[in-house]
């Protein structure tokens, strides 16, 4: 098993040099596709068990286990790569050092208390060879390595793209430690169009494999699939979800407002502002920033006053401090906590009544394993 550690700027620079040589951050994945090898299993949504996991890293120490870095915090960003959005993965790669600094490693990083694990997805069109791709959740330089395995086909985007695939994966094909504490991860979609209002079972099978329905719903699936709006509702149970809109199309804003709510649709000044927007959104949601000191936060990052104002205006309506209102926000284990087993979420010495409540109610507690939870939707 690969030893997971911290993200290294030096390692990133090595990859960056190769990227500049070949002209694209995804040159490895694209060359593989040109050779007819298909998707690498790390970013193929039908492989590696289909379910993407973001788990606490517990390392053995005698008969006990130590939480090495803090509670795992998943951050997933799905990018539209059709038409004019075709360069989005290159942008994501270029701003990754800023993402790491603002979210994880900087002195004022907004997710500093967690073990941040990043996943990247690509959303395309159902007629493309690879309509949806999704990396694993990773904390280190594996993030950009797996970015490089993605295959943006850059086909001509029309007025409707298959965003519902990413929403479905986030809602039903993800297992995270953070939800077991009653908290939520962060899910972003970056694009300029609307999605489809319903799920196509044939497309789900094409993308996620023949076992997708059982993986998502268990051995007794619903008689009909949920609508995209219902899937989005499920997303927001386990994620702080946001649509980062590129461009100003009114119909795009209206569709996503129906999906996520107006407070979660954010105008992205430019795609190059992705790191700053995400850091501010997460910082505000986590309660480590407010709208006033968000401006100082951006100033410290040497963002121009004009750009700072645009960013703050764009995020001014989001649910500030929402994460702080959720169960166990101030009680999650810190790095170094000791556990009796890898399956435990509470450290040794946790009060029995809290542990019992966790097991019984799940607030805070365990989320049902994918395919086991019932009653998500009514048909």
MARDO-170878 format. One record per residue (C-alpha): residue in three letters; x, y, z negated; residue number from 1. Coordinates in nm, 3 decimals. Each point is the difference from the previous one (the first is absolute). Example, Ala and Ser with C-alpha at 12.3 -4.5 7.8 and 13.67 -1.06 7.14 Angstrom:
# residues 2
+-----+---------+---------+---------+-----+
|  aa |      xx |      yy |      zz |   i |
+-----+---------+---------+---------+-----+
| ALA |   1.230 |  -0.450 |  -0.780 |   1 |
| SER |   0.137 |   0.344 |   0.066 |   2 |
+-----+---------+---------+---------+-----+
END
This chain:
# residues 379
+-----+---------+---------+---------+-----+
|  aa |      xx |      yy |      zz |   i |
+-----+---------+---------+---------+-----+
| UNK |   0.000 |   0.000 |   0.000 |   1 |
| UNK |   0.132 |   0.347 |   0.089 |   2 |
| UNK |   0.105 |   0.211 |  -0.299 |   3 |
| UNK |  -0.212 |   0.314 |   0.010 |   4 |
| UNK |   0.164 |   0.319 |  -0.115 |   5 |
| UNK |   0.007 |   0.374 |   0.061 |   6 |
| UNK |  -0.015 |   0.181 |   0.331 |   7 |
| UNK |   0.345 |   0.108 |   0.125 |   8 |
| UNK |   0.056 |   0.306 |   0.218 |   9 |
| UNK |   0.326 |  -0.148 |   0.130 |  10 |
| UNK |  -0.179 |  -0.312 |   0.120 |  11 |
| UNK |  -0.268 |   0.217 |   0.159 |  12 |
| UNK |   0.267 |   0.198 |   0.188 |  13 |
| UNK |   0.135 |  -0.321 |   0.151 |  14 |
| UNK |  -0.347 |  -0.077 |   0.137 |  15 |
| UNK |  -0.045 |   0.361 |   0.109 |  16 |
| UNK |   0.319 |  -0.020 |   0.209 |  17 |
| UNK |  -0.136 |  -0.303 |   0.187 |  18 |
| UNK |  -0.335 |   0.172 |   0.044 |  19 |
| UNK |   0.163 |   0.300 |   0.166 |  20 |
| UNK |   0.201 |  -0.229 |   0.226 |  21 |
| UNK |  -0.307 |  -0.186 |   0.127 |  22 |
| UNK |  -0.238 |   0.297 |  -0.004 |  23 |
| UNK |  -0.273 |  -0.141 |  -0.225 |  24 |
| UNK |  -0.042 |  -0.111 |  -0.360 |  25 |
| UNK |  -0.188 |  -0.306 |   0.129 |  26 |
| UNK |   0.254 |  -0.116 |   0.260 |  27 |
| UNK |   0.040 |  -0.342 |  -0.169 |  28 |
| UNK |  -0.372 |  -0.076 |   0.000 |  29 |
| UNK |  -0.054 |   0.132 |   0.352 |  30 |
| UNK |   0.289 |  -0.204 |   0.141 |  31 |
| UNK |  -0.135 |  -0.310 |  -0.169 |  32 |
| UNK |  -0.340 |   0.063 |   0.159 |  33 |
| UNK |   0.158 |   0.056 |   0.344 |  34 |
| UNK |   0.166 |  -0.340 |  -0.032 |  35 |
| UNK |  -0.338 |  -0.161 |  -0.064 |  36 |
| UNK |   0.078 |  -0.097 |  -0.359 |  37 |
| UNK |  -0.305 |   0.169 |  -0.148 |  38 |
| UNK |  -0.001 |   0.173 |  -0.337 |  39 |
| UNK |   0.250 |  -0.075 |  -0.273 |  40 |
| UNK |  -0.180 |  -0.186 |  -0.279 |  41 |
| UNK |   0.080 |   0.278 |  -0.247 |  42 |
| UNK |  -0.229 |   0.244 |   0.181 |  43 |
| UNK |  -0.240 |  -0.248 |   0.162 |  44 |
| UNK |  -0.325 |   0.033 |  -0.200 |  45 |
| UNK |  -0.087 |  -0.365 |   0.068 |  46 |
| UNK |   0.324 |  -0.129 |  -0.155 |  47 |
| UNK |   0.159 |  -0.025 |  -0.345 |  48 |
| UNK |  -0.328 |  -0.110 |  -0.156 |  49 |
| UNK |  -0.201 |   0.291 |   0.150 |  50 |
| UNK |  -0.034 |   0.162 |  -0.344 |  51 |
| UNK |   0.247 |   0.283 |  -0.065 |  52 |
| UNK |   0.115 |   0.019 |  -0.362 |  53 |
| UNK |   0.142 |   0.272 |  -0.221 |  54 |
| UNK |   0.106 |  -0.164 |  -0.326 |  55 |
| UNK |   0.191 |   0.091 |  -0.314 |  56 |
| UNK |   0.360 |  -0.119 |   0.017 |  57 |
| UNK |   0.056 |  -0.216 |  -0.309 |  58 |
| UNK |   0.348 |  -0.149 |  -0.037 |  59 |
| UNK |   0.072 |  -0.296 |  -0.232 |  60 |
| UNK |   0.191 |   0.059 |  -0.322 |  61 |
| UNK |   0.016 |  -0.316 |  -0.207 |  62 |
| UNK |  -0.355 |  -0.113 |  -0.070 |  63 |
| UNK |  -0.142 |   0.344 |   0.080 |  64 |
| UNK |  -0.026 |   0.235 |   0.297 |  65 |
| UNK |   0.101 |   0.365 |   0.030 |  66 |
| UNK |  -0.181 |   0.262 |   0.208 |  67 |
| UNK |   0.297 |   0.126 |   0.197 |  68 |
| UNK |  -0.122 |   0.324 |   0.157 |  69 |
| UNK |  -0.345 |   0.088 |  -0.136 |  70 |
| UNK |  -0.349 |  -0.092 |   0.120 |  71 |
| UNK |  -0.023 |  -0.053 |   0.377 |  72 |
| UNK |  -0.171 |   0.289 |   0.182 |  73 |
| UNK |  -0.103 |  -0.074 |   0.362 |  74 |
| UNK |   0.007 |   0.282 |   0.254 |  75 |
| UNK |  -0.120 |  -0.096 |   0.347 |  76 |
| UNK |  -0.014 |   0.223 |   0.307 |  77 |
| UNK |  -0.172 |  -0.118 |   0.318 |  78 |
| UNK |   0.089 |   0.195 |   0.315 |  79 |
| UNK |  -0.201 |   0.037 |   0.319 |  80 |
| UNK |   0.254 |  -0.061 |   0.279 |  81 |
| UNK |  -0.225 |   0.038 |   0.304 |  82 |
| UNK |   0.041 |   0.275 |   0.258 |  83 |
| UNK |   0.143 |   0.319 |  -0.146 |  84 |
| UNK |   0.042 |  -0.176 |  -0.336 |  85 |
| UNK |   0.255 |  -0.241 |   0.150 |  86 |
| UNK |   0.297 |   0.155 |  -0.180 |  87 |
| UNK |  -0.144 |  -0.022 |  -0.351 |  88 |
| UNK |   0.224 |  -0.285 |  -0.118 |  89 |
| UNK |   0.306 |   0.194 |   0.116 |  90 |
| UNK |  -0.123 |   0.294 |  -0.209 |  91 |
| UNK |  -0.058 |  -0.228 |  -0.300 |  92 |
| UNK |   0.354 |  -0.133 |   0.033 |  93 |
| UNK |   0.146 |   0.349 |   0.031 |  94 |
| UNK |  -0.172 |   0.131 |  -0.314 |  95 |
| UNK |   0.062 |  -0.313 |  -0.210 |  96 |
| UNK |   0.292 |   0.155 |  -0.194 |  97 |
| UNK |  -0.233 |   0.284 |  -0.101 |  98 |
| UNK |  -0.270 |  -0.251 |  -0.095 |  99 |
| UNK |   0.247 |  -0.185 |  -0.222 | 100 |
| UNK |   0.116 |   0.323 |  -0.160 | 101 |
| UNK |  -0.344 |   0.148 |  -0.059 | 102 |
| UNK |  -0.171 |  -0.320 |  -0.111 | 103 |
| UNK |   0.270 |  -0.216 |  -0.158 | 104 |
| UNK |   0.355 |   0.121 |  -0.055 | 105 |
| UNK |  -0.002 |   0.379 |  -0.033 | 106 |
| UNK |   0.019 |   0.180 |  -0.333 | 107 |
| UNK |  -0.366 |   0.099 |   0.035 | 108 |
| UNK |  -0.118 |  -0.312 |   0.188 | 109 |
| UNK |  -0.375 |  -0.039 |  -0.047 | 110 |
| UNK |   0.004 |  -0.381 |  -0.041 | 111 |
| UNK |   0.310 |  -0.019 |  -0.212 | 112 |
| UNK |  -0.153 |  -0.211 |  -0.277 | 113 |
| UNK |  -0.106 |  -0.276 |   0.240 | 114 |
| UNK |   0.178 |  -0.251 |   0.222 | 115 |
| UNK |  -0.115 |   0.147 |   0.330 | 116 |
| UNK |  -0.047 |  -0.253 |   0.281 | 117 |
| UNK |  -0.064 |   0.130 |   0.352 | 118 |
| UNK |  -0.180 |  -0.168 |   0.291 | 119 |
| UNK |  -0.042 |   0.132 |   0.354 | 120 |
| UNK |  -0.275 |  -0.090 |   0.244 | 121 |
| UNK |  -0.061 |   0.067 |   0.369 | 122 |
| UNK |  -0.355 |   0.047 |   0.132 | 123 |
| UNK |  -0.058 |  -0.030 |   0.373 | 124 |
| UNK |  -0.281 |  -0.103 |   0.233 | 125 |
| UNK |  -0.179 |  -0.334 |   0.015 | 126 |
| UNK |   0.114 |  -0.039 |   0.362 | 127 |
| UNK |   0.367 |   0.026 |  -0.095 | 128 |
| UNK |   0.213 |  -0.311 |  -0.052 | 129 |
| UNK |   0.043 |   0.084 |  -0.367 | 130 |
| UNK |  -0.297 |   0.209 |  -0.121 | 131 |
| UNK |   0.120 |   0.013 |  -0.361 | 132 |
| UNK |   0.331 |  -0.068 |  -0.173 | 133 |
| UNK |   0.084 |   0.020 |  -0.368 | 134 |
| UNK |   0.327 |  -0.028 |  -0.189 | 135 |
| UNK |   0.055 |  -0.142 |  -0.347 | 136 |
| UNK |   0.008 |   0.223 |  -0.309 | 137 |
| UNK |   0.366 |   0.077 |  -0.064 | 138 |
| UNK |   0.192 |   0.223 |  -0.246 | 139 |
| UNK |   0.334 |   0.035 |   0.179 | 140 |
| UNK |   0.161 |   0.021 |   0.345 | 141 |
| UNK |  -0.216 |  -0.286 |   0.116 | 142 |
| UNK |  -0.260 |   0.276 |   0.057 | 143 |
| UNK |   0.180 |   0.145 |   0.303 | 144 |
| UNK |   0.121 |  -0.340 |   0.118 | 145 |
| UNK |  -0.359 |  -0.118 |   0.025 | 146 |
| UNK |  -0.104 |   0.329 |   0.160 | 147 |
| UNK |   0.247 |  -0.092 |   0.272 | 148 |
| UNK |  -0.184 |  -0.328 |   0.064 | 149 |
| UNK |  -0.326 |   0.177 |   0.085 | 150 |
| UNK |  -0.114 |   0.020 |   0.363 | 151 |
| UNK |  -0.180 |   0.326 |   0.084 | 152 |
| UNK |  -0.142 |  -0.057 |   0.347 | 153 |
| UNK |  -0.084 |   0.369 |   0.053 | 154 |
| UNK |  -0.289 |  -0.085 |   0.231 | 155 |
| UNK |  -0.239 |   0.271 |   0.106 | 156 |
| UNK |  -0.217 |   0.074 |  -0.298 | 157 |
| UNK |  -0.371 |   0.053 |   0.058 | 158 |
| UNK |  -0.252 |   0.161 |  -0.232 | 159 |
| UNK |  -0.026 |  -0.310 |  -0.220 | 160 |
| UNK |   0.285 |  -0.201 |  -0.154 | 161 |
| UNK |   0.001 |  -0.307 |  -0.222 | 162 |
| UNK |   0.061 |   0.162 |  -0.337 | 163 |
| UNK |  -0.245 |  -0.246 |  -0.154 | 164 |
| UNK |   0.270 |  -0.269 |   0.020 | 165 |
| UNK |   0.223 |   0.188 |  -0.241 | 166 |
| UNK |  -0.291 |   0.077 |  -0.229 | 167 |
| UNK |  -0.099 |  -0.367 |  -0.005 | 168 |
| UNK |   0.356 |  -0.106 |  -0.083 | 169 |
| UNK |   0.025 |   0.252 |  -0.284 | 170 |
| UNK |  -0.339 |  -0.099 |  -0.140 | 171 |
| UNK |   0.005 |  -0.378 |   0.033 | 172 |
| UNK |   0.348 |  -0.123 |   0.085 | 173 |
| UNK |   0.208 |   0.161 |  -0.274 | 174 |
| UNK |   0.093 |  -0.110 |  -0.352 | 175 |
| UNK |   0.165 |   0.249 |  -0.237 | 176 |
| UNK |   0.110 |   0.009 |  -0.361 | 177 |
| UNK |  -0.112 |   0.361 |  -0.044 | 178 |
| UNK |  -0.369 |  -0.086 |   0.036 | 179 |
| UNK |   0.032 |  -0.245 |  -0.288 | 180 |
| UNK |   0.059 |   0.300 |  -0.226 | 181 |
| UNK |  -0.309 |   0.177 |   0.131 | 182 |
| UNK |   0.210 |   0.243 |   0.205 | 183 |
| UNK |   0.024 |   0.048 |   0.379 | 184 |
| UNK |   0.267 |   0.007 |   0.265 | 185 |
| UNK |   0.026 |   0.253 |   0.285 | 186 |
| UNK |  -0.126 |  -0.065 |   0.352 | 187 |
| UNK |   0.045 |   0.251 |   0.283 | 188 |
| UNK |  -0.119 |  -0.009 |   0.361 | 189 |
| UNK |   0.168 |   0.237 |   0.248 | 190 |
| UNK |  -0.178 |   0.064 |   0.330 | 191 |
| UNK |  -0.208 |   0.227 |   0.220 | 192 |
| UNK |  -0.307 |  -0.206 |   0.093 | 193 |
| UNK |  -0.300 |  -0.180 |  -0.141 | 194 |
| UNK |  -0.025 |  -0.372 |  -0.068 | 195 |
| UNK |  -0.267 |  -0.259 |   0.075 | 196 |
| UNK |  -0.305 |  -0.031 |  -0.222 | 197 |
| UNK |   0.000 |  -0.379 |  -0.018 | 198 |
| UNK |   0.233 |  -0.299 |  -0.026 | 199 |
| UNK |   0.037 |  -0.244 |   0.288 | 200 |
| UNK |   0.060 |  -0.356 |  -0.130 | 201 |
| UNK |   0.184 |  -0.097 |   0.320 | 202 |
| UNK |   0.235 |   0.295 |  -0.038 | 203 |
| UNK |   0.058 |  -0.080 |  -0.367 | 204 |
| UNK |   0.096 |  -0.355 |   0.098 | 205 |
| UNK |   0.227 |   0.126 |   0.279 | 206 |
| UNK |   0.184 |   0.231 |  -0.240 | 207 |
| UNK |  -0.003 |  -0.183 |  -0.333 | 208 |
| UNK |  -0.028 |  -0.363 |   0.109 | 209 |
| UNK |  -0.271 |  -0.268 |  -0.019 | 210 |
| UNK |  -0.013 |  -0.005 |  -0.382 | 211 |
| UNK |  -0.066 |   0.373 |  -0.038 | 212 |
| UNK |  -0.362 |  -0.026 |  -0.113 | 213 |
| UNK |   0.081 |  -0.256 |  -0.267 | 214 |
| UNK |   0.304 |   0.199 |  -0.111 | 215 |
| UNK |  -0.214 |   0.310 |  -0.035 | 216 |
| UNK |  -0.324 |  -0.141 |  -0.139 | 217 |
| UNK |   0.069 |  -0.352 |  -0.125 | 218 |
| UNK |  -0.169 |  -0.326 |   0.093 | 219 |
| UNK |  -0.347 |   0.159 |   0.004 | 220 |
| UNK |   0.030 |   0.303 |   0.229 | 221 |
| UNK |  -0.289 |   0.244 |   0.050 | 222 |
| UNK |  -0.247 |  -0.070 |   0.278 | 223 |
| UNK |   0.105 |   0.320 |   0.172 | 224 |
| UNK |   0.311 |   0.212 |  -0.024 | 225 |
| UNK |  -0.006 |   0.332 |  -0.184 | 226 |
| UNK |  -0.015 |   0.324 |   0.194 | 227 |
| UNK |   0.309 |   0.217 |   0.021 | 228 |
| UNK |  -0.158 |   0.238 |  -0.249 | 229 |
| UNK |  -0.051 |  -0.287 |  -0.246 | 230 |
| UNK |   0.359 |  -0.110 |   0.051 | 231 |
| UNK |   0.118 |   0.356 |  -0.072 | 232 |
| UNK |  -0.203 |  -0.001 |  -0.321 | 233 |
| UNK |   0.186 |  -0.314 |  -0.102 | 234 |
| UNK |   0.332 |   0.166 |   0.088 | 235 |
| UNK |  -0.077 |   0.285 |  -0.239 | 236 |
| UNK |  -0.062 |  -0.244 |  -0.285 | 237 |
| UNK |   0.365 |  -0.107 |   0.005 | 238 |
| UNK |   0.176 |   0.288 |   0.174 | 239 |
| UNK |   0.018 |   0.376 |   0.003 | 240 |
| UNK |  -0.073 |   0.016 |   0.372 | 241 |
| UNK |   0.057 |   0.299 |   0.229 | 242 |
| UNK |  -0.025 |   0.075 |   0.372 | 243 |
| UNK |   0.275 |   0.235 |   0.119 | 244 |
| UNK |  -0.144 |   0.157 |   0.313 | 245 |
| UNK |   0.226 |   0.104 |   0.284 | 246 |
| UNK |  -0.167 |   0.270 |   0.210 | 247 |
| UNK |  -0.330 |   0.174 |  -0.061 | 248 |
| UNK |  -0.265 |  -0.210 |   0.175 | 249 |
| UNK |  -0.326 |   0.062 |  -0.182 | 250 |
| UNK |  -0.149 |  -0.340 |   0.082 | 251 |
| UNK |   0.309 |  -0.168 |  -0.150 | 252 |
| UNK |  -0.037 |   0.195 |  -0.322 | 253 |
| UNK |  -0.373 |  -0.077 |  -0.015 | 254 |
| UNK |   0.049 |  -0.376 |   0.050 | 255 |
| UNK |   0.268 |  -0.028 |  -0.266 | 256 |
| UNK |  -0.202 |   0.215 |  -0.237 | 257 |
| UNK |  -0.274 |  -0.262 |   0.027 | 258 |
| UNK |   0.257 |  -0.271 |  -0.068 | 259 |
| UNK |   0.208 |   0.147 |  -0.286 | 260 |
| UNK |  -0.177 |   0.321 |  -0.105 | 261 |
| UNK |   0.100 |   0.356 |   0.087 | 262 |
| UNK |   0.240 |   0.024 |  -0.295 | 263 |
| UNK |   0.211 |  -0.280 |   0.151 | 264 |
| UNK |   0.032 |   0.138 |   0.353 | 265 |
| UNK |   0.312 |   0.215 |   0.021 | 266 |
| UNK |   0.117 |   0.211 |   0.291 | 267 |
| UNK |   0.365 |  -0.090 |   0.065 | 268 |
| UNK |   0.173 |   0.322 |   0.112 | 269 |
| UNK |   0.249 |  -0.212 |   0.200 | 270 |
| UNK |   0.100 |  -0.365 |  -0.023 | 271 |
| UNK |   0.345 |   0.118 |  -0.113 | 272 |
| UNK |  -0.172 |   0.120 |  -0.321 | 273 |
| UNK |  -0.100 |  -0.355 |  -0.092 | 274 |
| UNK |   0.240 |  -0.037 |  -0.295 | 275 |
| UNK |  -0.097 |   0.332 |  -0.159 | 276 |
| UNK |  -0.374 |  -0.062 |   0.046 | 277 |
| UNK |   0.017 |  -0.350 |  -0.145 | 278 |
| UNK |   0.213 |   0.111 |  -0.295 | 279 |
| UNK |  -0.238 |   0.284 |  -0.085 | 280 |
| UNK |  -0.310 |  -0.218 |   0.038 | 281 |
| UNK |   0.148 |  -0.270 |  -0.224 | 282 |
| UNK |   0.137 |   0.251 |  -0.249 | 283 |
| UNK |  -0.337 |   0.171 |  -0.033 | 284 |
| UNK |  -0.183 |  -0.331 |  -0.034 | 285 |
| UNK |   0.248 |  -0.123 |  -0.263 | 286 |
| UNK |  -0.031 |   0.324 |  -0.195 | 287 |
| UNK |   0.369 |   0.086 |   0.026 | 288 |
| UNK |  -0.081 |   0.297 |   0.224 | 289 |
| UNK |  -0.276 |   0.258 |   0.011 | 290 |
| UNK |  -0.076 |   0.236 |   0.286 | 291 |
| UNK |   0.211 |   0.275 |  -0.155 | 292 |
| UNK |   0.318 |  -0.195 |  -0.068 | 293 |
| UNK |  -0.042 |  -0.191 |   0.326 | 294 |
| UNK |   0.115 |   0.320 |   0.168 | 295 |
| UNK |   0.310 |   0.009 |  -0.220 | 296 |
| UNK |   0.056 |  -0.370 |   0.071 | 297 |
| UNK |   0.002 |   0.071 |   0.374 | 298 |
| UNK |   0.217 |   0.309 |  -0.045 | 299 |
| UNK |   0.258 |  -0.215 |  -0.177 | 300 |
| UNK |  -0.006 |  -0.227 |   0.306 | 301 |
| UNK |   0.091 |   0.307 |   0.211 | 302 |
| UNK |  -0.335 |   0.005 |   0.180 | 303 |
| UNK |  -0.069 |   0.342 |   0.150 | 304 |
| UNK |  -0.259 |   0.222 |  -0.174 | 305 |
| UNK |  -0.229 |  -0.012 |   0.305 | 306 |
| UNK |   0.018 |  -0.380 |   0.023 | 307 |
| UNK |  -0.046 |  -0.030 |  -0.377 | 308 |
| UNK |  -0.322 |   0.197 |   0.017 | 309 |
| UNK |  -0.130 |  -0.216 |   0.287 | 310 |
| UNK |   0.073 |  -0.319 |  -0.191 | 311 |
| UNK |  -0.160 |   0.122 |  -0.323 | 312 |
| UNK |  -0.306 |   0.121 |   0.190 | 313 |
| UNK |  -0.028 |  -0.341 |   0.168 | 314 |
| UNK |   0.002 |  -0.193 |  -0.329 | 315 |
| UNK |  -0.195 |   0.242 |  -0.218 | 316 |
| UNK |  -0.320 |  -0.207 |   0.004 | 317 |
| UNK |   0.137 |  -0.342 |  -0.102 | 318 |
| UNK |  -0.105 |  -0.160 |  -0.334 | 319 |
| UNK |   0.274 |   0.149 |  -0.220 | 320 |
| UNK |   0.101 |  -0.221 |  -0.293 | 321 |
| UNK |  -0.228 |  -0.288 |   0.097 | 322 |
| UNK |   0.257 |  -0.269 |  -0.085 | 323 |
| UNK |   0.032 |   0.139 |  -0.354 | 324 |
| UNK |  -0.369 |  -0.068 |  -0.066 | 325 |
| UNK |   0.028 |  -0.373 |   0.075 | 326 |
| UNK |   0.048 |  -0.276 |  -0.261 | 327 |
| UNK |   0.349 |  -0.052 |  -0.144 | 328 |
| UNK |   0.160 |   0.296 |   0.178 | 329 |
| UNK |   0.201 |   0.081 |  -0.313 | 330 |
| UNK |   0.048 |  -0.361 |  -0.111 | 331 |
| UNK |   0.165 |  -0.180 |   0.290 | 332 |
| UNK |   0.329 |  -0.176 |  -0.081 | 333 |
| UNK |   0.328 |   0.180 |   0.065 | 334 |
| UNK |   0.319 |  -0.141 |   0.146 | 335 |
| UNK |   0.167 |  -0.230 |  -0.250 | 336 |
| UNK |  -0.322 |  -0.137 |  -0.149 | 337 |
| UNK |   0.017 |  -0.370 |  -0.083 | 338 |
| UNK |  -0.260 |  -0.256 |   0.106 | 339 |
| UNK |  -0.074 |  -0.357 |  -0.103 | 340 |
| UNK |  -0.062 |  -0.114 |   0.359 | 341 |
| UNK |   0.006 |   0.128 |   0.356 | 342 |
| UNK |  -0.380 |  -0.020 |   0.014 | 343 |
| UNK |  -0.048 |   0.245 |  -0.289 | 344 |
| UNK |  -0.073 |   0.367 |   0.062 | 345 |
| UNK |   0.029 |   0.111 |  -0.362 | 346 |
| UNK |   0.331 |  -0.025 |  -0.189 | 347 |
| UNK |   0.070 |  -0.207 |  -0.306 | 348 |
| UNK |  -0.155 |   0.167 |  -0.303 | 349 |
| UNK |  -0.299 |   0.145 |   0.184 | 350 |
| UNK |  -0.300 |   0.003 |  -0.229 | 351 |
| UNK |  -0.207 |  -0.312 |   0.039 | 352 |
| UNK |  -0.324 |   0.195 |   0.032 | 353 |
| UNK |   0.136 |   0.190 |   0.302 | 354 |
| UNK |   0.124 |  -0.321 |   0.162 | 355 |
| UNK |  -0.334 |  -0.169 |  -0.068 | 356 |
| UNK |  -0.190 |   0.292 |   0.149 | 357 |
| UNK |   0.231 |  -0.012 |   0.300 | 358 |
| UNK |  -0.074 |  -0.366 |   0.064 | 359 |
| UNK |  -0.373 |   0.037 |  -0.060 | 360 |
| UNK |  -0.091 |   0.324 |   0.176 | 361 |
| UNK |   0.289 |   0.088 |   0.225 | 362 |
| UNK |  -0.004 |   0.361 |  -0.131 | 363 |
| UNK |   0.292 |   0.014 |  -0.014 | 364 |
| UNK |   0.070 |  -0.347 |   0.122 | 365 |
| UNK |   0.032 |  -0.245 |   0.279 | 366 |
| UNK |  -0.156 |   0.054 |   0.335 | 367 |
| UNK |  -0.142 |  -0.313 |   0.149 | 368 |
| UNK |   0.235 |  -0.166 |   0.242 | 369 |
| UNK |  -0.085 |   0.070 |   0.365 | 370 |
| UNK |  -0.275 |  -0.230 |   0.113 | 371 |
| UNK |  -0.141 |  -0.051 |  -0.350 | 372 |
| UNK |  -0.175 |   0.323 |  -0.083 | 373 |
| UNK |  -0.373 |  -0.001 |   0.057 | 374 |
| UNK |  -0.267 |   0.263 |   0.032 | 375 |
| UNK |   0.204 |   0.266 |   0.176 | 376 |
| UNK |  -0.273 |   0.063 |   0.253 | 377 |
| UNK |  -0.373 |  -0.043 |   0.032 | 378 |
| UNK |  -0.147 |  -0.121 |   0.327 | 379 |
+-----+---------+---------+---------+-----+
END
